[in-house]
Amino acid sequence: MKNKILTAVSVIMLFVPWTILPLRTFDWALESPAAEIMISCYAAFMIFSGVFTMISYGKAKVRNNLMKICLVVNGLYAVGGVAAFGMMTLPKIA
């Protein structure tokens, strides 16, 4: 039962980052403070989902085919989230 719950949570986490696309159609979402906050929140969630899936796959030993797909995709999301944070913070440092 635990394996099914962890797999379901990881699958749901696959689709959450795509909800930024309809939000970005609003004018308020393109303005500076709102856009930075939204991107930061989505990047943090993407990193969290990648770490959650890696822990579920590694330590909890949830090893089914759907979880392997979630591991790859959420891992890529985590790398993208780290890149987004890097692009947001490095110009402010230099």
C-alpha positions as CSV (number, residue, x, y, z in Angstrom):
1,M,0.0,0.0,0.0
2,K,2.9,2.4,0.9
3,N,4.4,1.8,-2.6
4,K,1.2,2.7,-4.3
5,I,0.8,5.9,-2.4
6,L,4.4,7.0,-3.0
7,T,4.0,6.2,-6.7
8,A,0.7,8.1,-6.9
9,V,2.3,11.2,-5.2
10,S,5.3,11.1,-7.6
11,V,2.9,10.8,-10.6
12,I,0.9,13.8,-9.5
13,M,4.1,15.7,-9.0
14,L,4.9,15.2,-12.7
15,F,2.0,17.4,-13.8
16,V,2.1,20.3,-11.3
17,P,5.0,22.2,-13.0
18,W,2.9,22.4,-16.2
19,T,0.3,24.5,-14.4
20,I,2.6,27.5,-14.7
21,L,1.7,27.8,-18.4
22,P,-2.0,28.8,-18.0
23,L,-1.0,31.1,-15.1
24,R,1.5,33.0,-17.3
25,T,-1.3,34.1,-19.6
26,F,-2.4,36.6,-17.1
27,D,-0.9,40.1,-17.1
28,W,-0.2,40.2,-13.4
29,A,1.9,37.1,-13.7
30,L,4.3,38.7,-16.1
31,E,5.1,41.7,-13.9
32,S,8.4,41.6,-12.0
33,P,7.6,40.7,-8.4
34,A,4.9,38.2,-9.2
35,A,6.9,36.5,-11.9
36,E,10.0,36.1,-9.7
37,I,7.9,34.7,-6.8
38,M,6.0,32.3,-9.1
39,I,9.2,31.0,-10.8
40,S,10.9,30.6,-7.4
41,C,8.0,28.6,-6.0
42,Y,7.7,26.4,-9.0
43,A,11.5,25.8,-9.0
44,A,11.4,24.9,-5.3
45,F,8.6,22.5,-5.9
46,M,10.4,20.9,-8.8
47,I,13.5,20.4,-6.7
48,F,11.4,19.0,-3.9
49,S,9.6,16.6,-6.3
50,G,12.9,15.3,-7.6
51,V,14.3,14.7,-4.2
52,F,11.1,13.1,-3.0
53,T,11.0,10.7,-5.9
54,M,14.7,9.9,-5.5
55,I,14.2,9.1,-1.8
56,S,11.1,7.0,-2.6
57,Y,13.0,5.1,-5.2
58,G,16.2,4.7,-3.2
59,K,15.4,4.3,0.4
60,A,11.7,3.2,0.3
61,K,12.6,0.8,-2.5
62,V,9.6,1.6,-4.6
63,R,10.8,0.0,-7.8
64,N,8.1,-0.3,-10.5
65,N,8.1,0.8,-14.1
66,L,5.9,3.9,-13.4
67,M,8.3,5.0,-10.6
68,K,11.2,4.6,-12.9
69,I,9.6,7.1,-15.4
70,C,8.8,9.4,-12.5
71,L,12.4,9.2,-11.3
72,V,13.8,10.3,-14.7
73,V,11.2,13.1,-15.3
74,N,11.3,14.5,-11.8
75,G,15.1,14.3,-11.8
76,L,15.1,16.4,-14.9
77,Y,12.6,18.8,-13.3
78,A,15.0,19.1,-10.3
79,V,17.9,19.9,-12.5
80,G,15.7,22.5,-14.2
81,G,14.7,24.0,-10.9
82,V,18.3,24.3,-9.8
83,A,19.1,26.0,-13.1
84,A,16.2,28.4,-12.6
85,F,17.5,29.3,-9.2
86,G,21.0,29.7,-10.6
87,M,19.8,32.1,-13.3
88,M,17.9,34.1,-10.8
89,T,20.7,34.5,-8.2
90,L,23.9,34.6,-10.3
91,P,23.2,37.9,-12.0
92,K,22.5,39.5,-8.6
93,I,25.9,38.3,-7.3
94,A,28.1,39.5,-10.2
